[in-house]
Amino acid sequence: MNYKIMAKIQSWILILESAFMIPPLLISIATGDRPALRGFLTAIGISMAVAIVMQYMSRNAEKRFYAREGLVCTAMVWIVMSAAGCLPFFVSGRIPSFVDAYFEIVSGFTTTGASILSDVEMLGKALLYWRSFSHWIGGMGVLVFFLAIIPSSGRSDGYMLHILRAESPGPSVNKMVPRLRETAAILYIIYCGLTALDIIFLLIGRLPVFDAFCIAFGTAGTGGFAVLNTGCATYTPFAQDVTTIFMLLFGVNFSIYYMLILKQFLQVVRDEEVRMYFAIVLLSTVFIASNIFRFTPETQGVEPTLRHSAFQVASIITTTGYSTVNFDLWPTFSKAILICLMFVGACAGSTGGGIKVIRVLLLGKNLRRNAHQIFHPHEVSIVRVNGARVPEQTLINTSSYLAAYVVIVIVSFLIVSWDPGNFSMTTNFSAVMATLNNIGPGFDAVGAASNFGAYSNLSKIIMILDMLFGRLEIFPMLALMSASTYKRTV
Amino acid sequence: MKIIIAGDGKVGSMLTRQFSGEGHDLTLIDNNPEALESTIERYDVMSVEGNCASMEVLRNAGVEKADLLITATGKDELNLLCCMTAHGMNPNLHTIARIRTPDYAESTYSMRKTFALSLTVNPDRQTAREIDRLLRYPGFLKREKFANGLVEIVEIKVDATSPLKDQPLNQLSSITNCQILVCAALREGKSVTPDGNFVIREGDRLFVTASAKNLTILLRNIGYVTQKVRNVMIVGGGSSSYYLADLLLKEGVGVKIVEKEMSRCEHLAEMLPGAVVVQGDASLQAVLEREKIRLMDAVISMTGLDELNVITSIYANHAKVPHVITKLGRAENLEILAQLPVGSIVSPKELCTNTIATYVRAMGNQIGAAVTVHSIAGGQAVAIEFIVDANTKNTGRPLKEIRLKKNILVASITHGRNIIFPNGESVFRQGDRIIIVSNGDAAIHHLNDIFVS
């Protein structure tokens, strides 16, 4: 293992994070929020001190590193970055428990949006901004941001591909243009552009400026931290529709936008993952709308019914987790659809979480092929997506991903069920699903109107791990936690 | 520049290393996903899997916006088809094809418009030419051309009888009687940048900058009897052996080819009426002795197997053949093998890469970019030729006032046809060609990179 280069990357991420803390620091000065100011100053101070020590230790790092280091480094960066990021909450005293503060920021960076707070408004503007902005950083990935801004140093840059692969979601991550730095820059330019567009539309939708920025960050990262205790319920219908559309847009593979820029419209329209994604959204909305029509006071008319069902479908499938109504009160069929959408998640290469539409597509196609093969054992058939053959290795990887995913769900579910709070089955299962798939709210005691604060520290730690597992797509965390990674001998 | 390389083999990966280091945008095409995976792991390039002559694959590789296509797959026909297809898709595209089959040499030249070729490279023929060049001045282990052939950097091995032995460098001109400059020395496998007080020892390999017309004088004065090579044994009968034998026969040199395979021997005998073609296994010393290896002026080991070439050359050296040349296919092992007594080493892949790199540099037309780059001293140092232009700093200032980076040496300045071996008073002006030898890790892509900023 090349620990030095990992320390170097880690130190750069801490420096970046300190830079990201400057806007909330200014907000805390502007709002006269002294505890928050103290929190941000401490966090920046500690991060910079650690970063400088790491820079010094890694001054003569060799640049060569491989897939294993890429995975471990990514997982480590996320854990350390969260430790630094939770300091403002902890030091300011607004979230007195360290585990709670850590839970909150991991939930932010992993774009989960699950909160331990019952009253978010008491955090103050500066901390609320930091909480929402952590979604934006975590959505596209802080390491991808780092890759976009580091100067290209020629020959050794190929190694950095492992980091892009470890941090970006999807079964087969590849570059869009020859240069890694340009690839990362294109991703971030699209990301920034869409976010800016979202902010503009929200402002047109008469949102306060602060809310518009925070809601847009949460939408872009598909996070889900709101700035009001009521979520998005009090915003204008126009603003809610804008959020629905942008949540869906951020759940699309970003290479699709690059194709649009390159005017490859036909390829975009024919993309199987995008088609399936929008088909699922459309069908789920129609089913839920017909199911909840006139069921609750909010859904008496056709327009509000459609608006709320579309909003909730978009919010869950993209794993954002915003809510306009308390969907926990909806009929069971609607809730069942939502829990299925939690599994599916958004498209690969987007900012969303979940298993990802492409994996569901691959698993389905592979299942059909294998079932067919039982009756026609000698027929040779291959799995295609978008007309191109899917390598068998990708199918195997996807299957093992699903297996690992199921194991994590089971283990987490068991441990969380052991919680002294003795929550209902629905609560525990949906809590695991909501954290592992980076959604945020679950059902029952962790539903849209409640929070995760009542769980014990052990359950919270399990959920923190689940959130990281979900955002980094399991393998980086597995590499970090497996003993064979650190063995020096064969 | 946007460059597409079709074929991720040995030449492909050498080109990738070269060009990604020089800051070009590279896309590689190959039908072997594992080869591509290992390349994108090491270099910042994009890869496309598939048949490089298919329009879809070329489109995915971005041929419409590319500036240059280099085809280096194992199949000549595929290389040609790929260039034609790509050129049809993008008429502004430059194309370079590697063509190895001798049968296509004429057609690819006279029909290069039809095939849409900007340049063809034939590593086998280049190898043959390089060996022929070395044989004209036996005594130099390696010759690298600079400044359109006016200046060369040659490699000399200092043996026990050499008059250069135990001489400090500042005494050298009294022995050689012509102006030269030792720009690098390889001592015990390590490359050093020598200064005036550097004392030459037995076993050193010296890299000497000299004017091309002084090479004969240099050789005579350092004790090499420049006896003309009259009899050459070529071990191995591949295409490069054919090209070399053809060249040597035209110069009136006697050629004996030892080849294992009977049918190939017959083919060679048919194509080369003047040569003696012998069927036999060159790995057997008895065969080499039977063919009178001890009477040869030069032995060239150029079979397809590097290991066999090395063994044959060591044996030839042992048999006191005055001049031994070894062809090595895998360039990675050069540094280790350079320490063995195998004579001069010629690497077809390196020659091929250098030719393509020169074309790319000329085409790139970057301000101040290198014109020629050769790696010397077993790959531990590079000699780079630049043209001084309006953007170059420190023009017109004497060298002693300019602070150069560590391990950088100005090996020569060519002003028109006039070659200057620089001292502290020398100056360079716009339009001069200047050769830099860099003995360190510093990346030199522009002339201004050599100055301490």
Chai-1 contact restraints between the chains, C-beta under 6 A:
chainA,res_idxA,chainB,res_idxB,connection_type,confidence,min_distance_angstrom,max_distance_angstrom,comment,restraint_id
A,G154,B,G21,contact,1.0,0.0,6.0,A-B,restraint_1
A,R155,B,G21,contact,1.0,0.0,6.0,A-B,restraint_2
A,D157,B,D44,contact,1.0,0.0,6.0,A-B,restraint_3
A,G158,B,I40,contact,1.0,0.0,6.0,A-B,restraint_4
A,G158,B,E41,contact,1.0,0.0,6.0,A-B,restraint_5
A,G158,B,R42,contact,1.0,0.0,6.0,A-B,restraint_6
A,G158,B,Y43,contact,1.0,0.0,6.0,A-B,restraint_7
A,G158,B,D44,contact,1.0,0.0,6.0,A-B,restraint_8
A,K175,B,M46,contact,1.0,0.0,6.0,A-B,restraint_9
A,P178,B,D25,contact,1.0,0.0,6.0,A-B,restraint_10
A,P178,B,L26,contact,1.0,0.0,6.0,A-B,restraint_11
A,P178,B,T27,contact,1.0,0.0,6.0,A-B,restraint_12
A,P178,B,V45,contact,1.0,0.0,6.0,A-B,restraint_13
A,P178,B,M46,contact,1.0,0.0,6.0,A-B,restraint_14
A,R179,B,D44,contact,1.0,0.0,6.0,A-B,restraint_15
A,L180,B,D44,contact,1.0,0.0,6.0,A-B,restraint_16
